[in-house]
Structure formats: C-alpha cells, structure tokens
Amino acid sequence: APTGVSVTSLAQGVPIGDHFAVPVDGATLQLNPVAAYSIVCDCYLVVWDDFRNGNWDIYAQRVDADGTMLGGNFPIFAGDGDQYLPDVASDGTHFLVAWHGPYLDGSDDVYGRFVDNGGALGSTNALGDAGDTARSGAAIAYNFTSDEYLVVFQYGAHPNGVIRGRRVAPGGTPLGS
C-alpha cells in the first residue's frame, strides 16, 4: 500500500485544523518528508524520498500557507541510482534542497539544488568534498544575518565518519575553504 506525505500546520506547537495529504502521482512509496517556509511567497516547499520511478528520487510540492497545493509534484532530482534523505531551508526567495546519493561518478556525495518561490529549478551542485570518501545525511540551516546557508553532512562511513560542513551563498557558490 502507498504511504504518502501528510502535513499538519502548527501555531506555537498547537495543531491548526486537520492534517492534510500532499497528493502524489502514482501508487508509490514516499518517505522522509521535510518542509521549509518562505516568508516572501507565504508558502512552503515539502520535499521527500519518492519511489515512483522504481528507485529513490527526491520530489517536492509547493504548498500555500493555507494548505492549498501550488501546482503538482515535481522532481528535484530523478536520475540513476537512489537519492536519499533530503533536507530543505529557505532564504525567503529561494529554497535550497540537499540530499545524498550517486550523481556524476557513481560515488555517494551530498548534492544541492535551488528552487525559487515559483518552483523553477536551478542547477544541481555537489556540496561535499571531492574524492572517493562517502558523504551522506545532509542537514541545512539558513543564516539571515550573514545571508548564507550551512550544509552539514557525514563524511566517511561508520565507525570512522566525521561531521563536515560547507557554507553556501544563495546563488550556490561555496564559501570559505
């Protein structure tokens, strides 16, 4: 049976109204939903792992602040191999979505893609370090004071993995060393 993605709005930790489902195309599995809010468009971007294409991809749905779906589901990344565990943050005009999986050379890395408030997609960029060490488990935060994102991820496999981070400008340029 399909799982699906449900949303509940909260005000000061108290639910507002009933939860509602984010409609998905096809009878597939959806896991690991995350959401971010943009104050500029007064909307959310909900992102999740999706199995509709026979492997795990990253899909999204824009949702108005009142719970109305804005357009349909769209792929953040649907390609070869499995993409996992997305996270998302907003700077107000763009959302940055990060996840891990194989992309260019088949090695696991952490990738990011910007989505503007209207749903237009930017390019996909590797956010981890170069090399063959596996990177996974991305998490994102946006700093309004310095106008930059921080993407953190696991570098290396258990039990020798360490936590690394990368600062990213709203245009996608990595900051610092």
C-alpha positions in Angstrom: 0.0 0.0 0.0 1.3 3.5 -0.7 2.5 5.6 2.2 2.1 9.2 1.2 3.0 12.6 2.7 0.8 14.3 5.2 1.1 17.9 6.6 0.0 19.4 9.9 0.2 23.2 10.5 1.2 24.3 14.0 1.0 27.6 15.8 3.1 27.7 19.0 3.2 23.9 19.0 -0.6 23.6 18.7 -2.1 22.0 15.5 -4.2 24.3 13.3 -7.0 22.4 11.7 -6.7 18.9 10.4 -3.7 17.4 8.8 -3.9 17.0 5.0 -2.3 14.8 2.4 0.1 16.1 -0.2 -1.2 14.3 -3.3 1.4 12.3 -5.2 1.3 10.9 -8.7 1.0 7.1 -8.9 0.9 4.5 -6.2 4.4 4.7 -4.8 6.2 4.9 -1.5 7.1 8.3 -0.1 9.4 8.6 2.9 11.4 11.2 5.0 9.3 14.4 4.3 10.8 17.7 5.3 9.5 21.3 4.8 10.7 24.9 4.8 8.7 28.1 4.7 9.3 31.3 2.6 8.0 34.5 4.2 8.2 36.2 0.8 5.7 33.9 -1.0 3.9 32.8 2.2 4.4 29.2 1.0 6.2 26.0 1.9 8.3 23.6 0.0 7.7 20.0 1.1 10.4 17.6 -0.1 10.6 13.7 0.3 12.2 10.5 -1.0 9.9 9.0 -3.7 9.9 5.6 -5.4 7.6 6.3 -8.3 10.3 5.7 -10.9 11.5 2.3 -9.5 14.4 3.9 -7.5 14.5 6.5 -4.8 14.4 10.0 -6.1 13.9 13.4 -4.5 10.5 15.0 -5.2 8.8 18.2 -4.0 5.4 20.0 -3.7 4.8 23.7 -3.2 2.1 24.4 -0.6 0.4 27.7 0.1 0.3 28.9 3.7 -3.5 27.9 3.8 -2.7 24.4 2.7 -3.6 24.8 -1.0 -1.3 22.8 -3.3 0.5 25.1 -5.7 0.9 23.1 -9.0 1.8 19.4 -8.9 4.7 17.3 -7.6 8.0 17.9 -9.4 11.4 16.1 -9.2 14.2 17.9 -7.5 16.4 15.1 -8.8 15.3 11.9 -10.5 18.3 10.1 -12.0 20.4 7.0 -11.9 20.8 5.3 -8.5 19.0 6.0 -5.3 18.8 9.5 -3.8 18.1 9.7 0.0 17.2 11.8 3.0 16.5 15.3 1.7 16.6 18.5 3.8 15.4 22.0 2.8 15.8 25.6 4.0 14.7 29.0 2.6 16.3 32.4 2.4 12.9 33.9 1.6 13.2 34.0 -2.2 14.8 30.5 -2.8 14.8 27.1 -1.2 18.0 25.0 -1.0 17.3 21.3 -1.1 20.1 18.9 -0.2 20.3 15.1 -0.3 22.8 12.3 -0.8 23.3 9.7 -3.5 25.2 8.9 -6.6 25.2 11.6 -9.3 28.1 12.1 -11.7 30.7 9.4 -11.0 28.5 6.9 -9.1 30.1 7.7 -5.7 27.9 8.9 -2.9 28.0 12.6 -2.3 25.9 15.4 -0.9 24.1 17.5 -3.6 22.1 20.7 -3.5 19.6 22.3 -5.8 18.0 25.7 -5.5 14.2 26.1 -6.2 12.8 29.6 -6.5 9.5 30.5 -4.8 7.6 29.8 -8.1 9.1 26.3 -8.4 11.8 26.9 -11.0 14.8 24.7 -10.6 18.4 25.8 -10.5 21.4 23.6 -11.4 22.4 20.6 -9.3 25.7 21.1 -7.4 27.9 18.7 -5.4 28.2 20.2 -1.9 30.5 17.6 -0.3 34.3 17.4 -0.8 36.0 15.9 -3.9 37.3 12.4 -3.5 36.0 8.9 -3.1 35.0 9.1 0.6 31.3 8.6 1.0 29.3 11.6 2.1 25.7 11.3 3.5 23.0 12.7 5.7 22.8 16.4 4.8 21.1 18.9 7.0 20.7 22.6 6.1 20.2 25.9 8.0 19.9 29.5 6.6 21.6 32.4 8.4 19.7 35.6 7.7 22.3 37.8 9.3 25.2 36.7 7.0 23.0 35.7 4.1 24.3 32.2 3.7 23.3 28.6 4.1 25.2 26.0 6.2 25.0 22.4 4.9 26.4 19.7 7.3 26.9 16.1 6.4 28.6 12.9 7.5 32.0 12.4 5.8 33.1 8.7 5.8 31.4 5.5 6.9 30.6 4.4 10.4 32.6 3.9 12.7 35.1 6.4 11.2 32.8 9.1 10.0 33.1 12.7 10.9 30.8 15.7 10.6 31.8 18.3 8.0 30.1 21.5 6.8 30.0 23.8 3.9 28.8 27.3 3.7 26.9 28.2 0.6 25.8 31.6 -0.8 22.2 32.0 -2.0 23.5 31.8 -5.6 25.0 28.4 -5.0 28.7 29.4 -4.6 30.6 27.6 -1.9 32.0 30.0 0.7 35.3 29.7 2.6 37.6 26.7 2.4 
